[in-house]
Amino acid sequence: MKEIARQLFEHALGASGVEKAFSRQVQCDRGVLRVSEDLYDLNSYSRVFVVALGKAAHAMLAALNQQAGERFEGIVASPTPPEFQARAFRYFQGGHPLPNSESMRAADAILKSLSTLNPSSLALYLISGGGSATAEKPIDDAISLADLVETYRVLVHSGASIGEINTIRKHLSAIKGGRLAQAAYPAQQVSILVSDVPDNTPDALASGPTMPDSTTVSDCHALAAKYHLLPQFPASAGELFERRALEETPKSDDPAFIRARWWTILSNAALLEAAKQEAERQGFSVHIDNRCDDWNYAEAADYLLEKLRHLRQQHERVCLLSGGEVTVHVEQGGVGGRNQQFALYCAEKIAGEAICSLSAGSDGIDGNSTAAGAVADGTTLERGKARGLDLPAHLRRFNAYPFFAALGDAIVTGPTGNNLRDLRIFLAS
């Protein structure tokens, strides 16, 4: 079952590629660019400027150029280096999950370029998950790069959901929460999105640099209290909260959005559908349950395992799929990530049972490890003991990667050039 689970994950990744999504929804014919339901006559603009952000930035730009030809100029900010560089583009290798100096340089370059656009210009954004860290500029110059990195670290380890984290990021940033759109105004603007956030909160993707922000300063203060963030923030960031000096982000009535459109061409739903079709082809009764999105990893695992055991009473071969992300409040930092922590917790709960649990990230990166995730089954606990591995200790120290690596059950894909959130696969027979 572990091998089948791996196959399902790999199939889902392959079937949900950026190039395939562009071939369906982004096409160019005789100088007219179609983005989903919109048409843009590229020859009618005095300038077309492209900004590509996030883990899928290189793949998205390559797919755009494949459809329209290398006719554009722009800036690319991604945490991975490109296999090749498109002409007329500047490249920045920003940090992830924490920003770096290249992230700051990228944000400055993007803001400067967008500020030169006029009403006859078109700003074309290619945005994917990971964009929050790969291009960043603090809203207040008093926040140094070191302070910015520490602020991000506190947020990432707080146990907050990605939407909650991005709510605060938006209000501390000069480019997020719609502020890139403000910089490009009065140009025509269109955003093509490869989403790693819940479908009902598209403005959380890369902290929504081109979209009206649905979150508020009041939300930021509530979250800071909920997760006890102010004592952990560096003074330069914490002071903005204490002085009530956070500025509100642009909302839907801002003029910057009058000539702006946004299209999601790929999301977690595509990953789930691809896995579902392949599991059905292999004879499983397939069920999808995303209810536990953004839950604590242990609560999510308990919920899904209970559902799996219930389904197993009704069907001979069961596949339960779950998308989205779980949260982990890291107290002792080992090597691993939320997916491996989830799988390790499951391993203890399914010991001795004919159940398999896989959890992995579609970006190929889980936390601070080299793995995308891990797979566990009813033998994992005993096999670990046979190798002298203390599962509860690894779980307690958030040190799941060494455990799974020793057993050969870490899932290593390398960076995939895509980012559609996580996929959890449970199999029972």
Secondary structure, DSSP 8 states (H G I E B T S, - for coil): -HHHHHHHHHHHHHHT-HHHHHHHHEEEETTEEEETTEEEEGGG-SEEEEEEESTTHHHHHHHHHHHH-S--EEEEEESS--SS--TTEEEEE--SSS--HHHHHHHHHHHHHHTT--TTEEEEEEEETTHHHHS--BSSTTS-HHHHHHHHHHHHTTT--HHHHHHHHHHTBSSTTTHHHHHHTTSEEEEEEE--S-TT-GGGGGG-TTS-----HHHHHHHHHHTT-TTTS-HHHHHHHHTT-------TTSGGGTTEEEEEEE-HHHHHHHHHHHHHHTT-EEEE--TTTT-BHHHHHHHHHHHHHHHHTT-SSEEEEEEE--B---SS--S--HHHHHHHHHHHHTTTSSEEEEEEETTS--TTSS-SEEEEETTHHHHHHHTT--HHHHHHTT-HHHHHHHHT-EE-----S----EEEEEEE-
